């Protein structure tokens, strides 16, 4: 079993990812989605947490030379800190917006401790929050060698956004591998997979056509 397959199985096992093609979730945007992903659930399971930490660290090293790790607030903070600890590198994290009090920091920690950073996110959908963090680091004169995350939905929009931002990204697992593993684990039927595939191809159209 590959790392991507093993992680997909873990995420289903601890209900970090839930698949409900016939009873979809409603995202904050209002869109209906047959998948819900909360990778913070991995933090509560020591075995899976250590697996994620080790594999994220190896994924970070695949970018080559870098000397710091930056987490994306909020869900990427814990995973980023674990990766930095595993690699014995300085850690900082980037807020979605500057604090409205105190020093009004956008970046927490001491960014001057490193020059080249790997950015750690928990989940990539469109890539918006990750790219926002990348731009914040670049604005401080820092280099970002790439972004890593636990899981991504495989949306073409994310690939386009990262390409436009001139930033590489890598994830431990992704949507299509998750569905393959979910069928193998008897979590979903082949018929349900067809529904889940159609959502991934066009979430807006799937939402518009969904019948309660």
Beta strands, then each sheet from edge to edge (+ up, - down):
strand 1: 17-19
strand 2: 25-26
strand 3: 32-33
strand 4: 35-37
strand 5: 68-72
strand 6: 90-94
strand 7: 107-108
strand 8: 116-124
strand 9: 143-152
strand 10: 169-174
sheet 1: 1+ 4-
sheet 2: 2+ 3-
sheet 3: 7+ 6- 5- 8- 9- 10-
end
